[in-house]
Amino acid sequence: MENQKKQNYTPVIIVMFALFFMIAFVTNLAGSMGVVVTNQFGASKALSQLGSLANFIAYACMGIPAGLILKRKGYKLTALSAVVVGFTGVGIQFLSGYVESFFVYVLGAFVAGFSMCMLNTVVNPMLNTLGGGGNKGNQLIQWGGSCNSIGGTIAPFLVGWLVGGSIKDATVAKAAPVMIIAMAIFAIAFVVILLTKIPEPHMETAEEKAARRAGNLKKDSHSPLSFRHFVLGAIAIFFYVGIEVGIPNTANVYFSGLEWVGPAITGTFISAYWLCMLFGRLIGASVGSKVSGKSMLIWTSAAAILFIILAIFIPESVTLGGKAPLSLLFLTLCGLCTSVMWGSIFNMAVEGLGKYTAAASGIFMVLVCGGGIIPFLQNLLADATLFGAKVGSMNSYWLIAACLCYLIFYAVRGSKNVNKDIPVE
C-alpha cells in the first residue's frame, strides 16, 4: 500500500465514482418502473417488484463469476464488460414499452442486473484498497456512495414527473427518456474507462495463471467463507440491500396508488429519500476517518427502526400541508440512516481478509439479491390476508424493522474477526 499512496490515483477514483453513479441510476430505474408496470401491464403490488427482483436475482447468478472475472481479468476488463451488458439491459427495457411485453421488460431488468453486479464487484474493493482499508477505506467508499445517491435521486424523480400526476398515465414509453439517458451514460463510461489506466492489485499473477492452466494451482484450504465475520457480514448485506430498496419501492407503489397523492408527488419524496442518502454519505465520508463503521451501523439502524415505527403508527390523515402523508416523510428520512450502512458493513466484513478480498467481493454480490427478494416478500406480505384482515403496505414495514435488528446484532457482536489465525498474505 505504501507504493500506492505515493502514486496519484485520482483519475481512477473518479472513474469508480462514476460507476457508483450508474449502479444506483439503473437499479432505481427498475424500482421506479414498478408504478409503470402496475398500470400498463396490470401487475399486482408483488409483481410490480418483479423487475427489481429480476435485477437483483442477477446478482445471485453473477456474483461468484464476477469475482472470478475480476481475479483473472482485472478491474478494467470487468468494468468494460459490465458497461456493455448494462447498455444492452437498459436497451431491452426501452423496447418493452413498444412491443407491449411485461416479459421483455423483466428480461431487460435481469440483463441490467448482471451489469450492476459486475460494477459493484469492481468499485467496492477498488476504493477500499486505494483508501488503504480500515477507516480510510470506509471513508472512500462513503464518498463513492455519495455519487451512488446522486444517481439514485435522479432516476425516480425523472420517472415520477415524466409519468405525471396520475398512475393511469403511467407507460414505459413516457419513461423512455430516462432509459435513453442511461444508455448514453453507459456509452460515455465505456470510452472513459477504455482510456483510463487502472491499477490491478488483486489480479492473478502470471505464475498463478500458468499454474491454473496446467492444473497445478495449489488448492487453498481456506476461503472468505472461513471467516465468521465475513459470513455474518454477507448476511447483513442481504438484509441491508433489502432494507435500502424495500423502503422506497414499497412506498412508491403504495402512495402513487392513492389518488390524492399520485406518482409525481410520491416520486419527489422517493427522490428525496435518495437525496437524504447523499447527505448522509457526505456526512459519513467527512467523519469516516474518525468514526468507526461499527458505531455508524449501530446508531443509524436504531434511528431507522424509530422512523419506521413512527411511519407505521401515524395515520394517513396526518399530512404535510394536505398534500402528502406525514408517514411518507418519515420513510424518506430513513435515507439518512441507510446511507452509510453499505460502506460500514463491507468495511467490517472484509477487514483482515487480505488475498481473499476479491473472492469475498464476488460472494458479497451474490447476497445483494436481497434487494430484490426482501421488497418482493414485503409486497407479498402487503397483499396477504392474516386473521381475516389485509396486512397492507404500511404494516409490511415490520419486516424491514426485523432486518434492521439483525444489522445491530452484526455491528455489536457479529463483526469481530475471530479467525485471525488464517494466513491472508
Secondary structure, DSSP 8 states (H G I E B T S, - for coil): -HHHHHS--HHHHHHHHHHHHHHHHHHHHHHHTHHHHHHHS---TTGGGHHHHHHHHHHHHHHHHHHHHHHHHHHHHHHHHHHHHHHHHHHHHHHHHHHT-HHHHHHHHHHHHHHHHHHHHHHHHHHHHHTTSHHHHHHHHHHHHHHHHHHHHHHHHHHHHHH-S-GGG--TTTTHHHHHHHHHHHHHHHHHHHHS----TTS--HHHHHHHHTT-----S--GGG-HHHHHHHHHHHHHHHHHHHHHHHHHHHHHTSTTTHHHHHHHHHHHHHHHHHHHHHHHHHHTTTS-HHHHHHHHHHHHHHHHHHHHHS-TTSEETTTEEHHHHHHHHHHHHHTTHHHHHHHHHHTT-GGGHHHHHHHHHHHTTHHHHHHHHHHHHHH-EETTEE--TTTTHHHHHHHHHHHHHIIIIITS---TTS---
